Amino acid sequence: MKKTILAAILAAVAFTQILGAGEIKPGAVPGSINYQGRLERDNAPVTGQVHLIFRIFNAPEAGTQRWVTPSEIIVDAVQGIFSANITPPWDTFSRAETLYLEVQVESEVLTPREPLGSVAYAMVAKKLEDGASVSVTTLTANYQVLLATDTDSKVGIGTNSPAYKLSVNGSIKLMGPSDAIYFSDGSPMRRAAFPVP
């Protein structure tokens, strides 16, 4: 079986509206990846039903399998051209490693595996859009950051179980001479009323 890739890994759905700069709307990131290709058998394009299995590995050969389609995907090939949608879970793309897509047509595994491009890693953005828990060692932002904007959501610093909108397990220090803690009526508290031992 000979394959010719027409358009390797592409996002499945085009945006139907222009999003504001930096704004992520629910449903903006598609949940599946579209794979398109062309198959030939005995130097002739394949036409008819084709049974496919997709696997994702962390190496171009051998390596560790990170994901496999739960069952065969059956698609129609027309003059060799076929298209299939796959939906790997977001955490398949969350490791710091290059990933490779392996395609099996019927009983034949096609080679070589194809490296996954950056579009596939938008699955991580999809998870963030859906409200993931994010763990980072350092976060620097030069723009407005909105956290816990939903009514029941909470932010924890130094704790995995925040009890309030903001729960801090540790010390808090206001750095500037004019910094303050502001209350809902707009009044600031610039210093503690009594020293903390």
Number of C-alpha atoms within 10 A of each C-alpha: 15 15 16 13 14 12 12 15 21 17 17 16 13 9 11 7 7 6 11 8 6 6 8 15 11 10 11 17 21 17 20 20 21 17 20 17 17 19 22 16 12 8 9 12 17 21 16 11 12 17 14 19 20 21 17 25 24 19 17 17 12 8 12 11 16 16 17 18 14 10 10 15 15 14 15 16 18 15 14 20 19 21 14 17 17 16 14 21 14 18 13 18 20 11 9 6 10 13 25 22 23 21 20 15 18 13 9 11 15 14 14 12 18 19 18 18 14 11 11 21 17 19 25 18 17 19 17 14 15 14 12 11 7 7 7 5 4 5 6 5 6 5 6 6 6 6 11 13 10 9 7 8 14 16 18 16 12 12 12 10 11 16 13 12 15 13 16 14 11 8 6 7 6 11 8 7 7 7 13 14 11 11 9 6 6 8 10 12 12 13 11 7 7 6 6 5 3
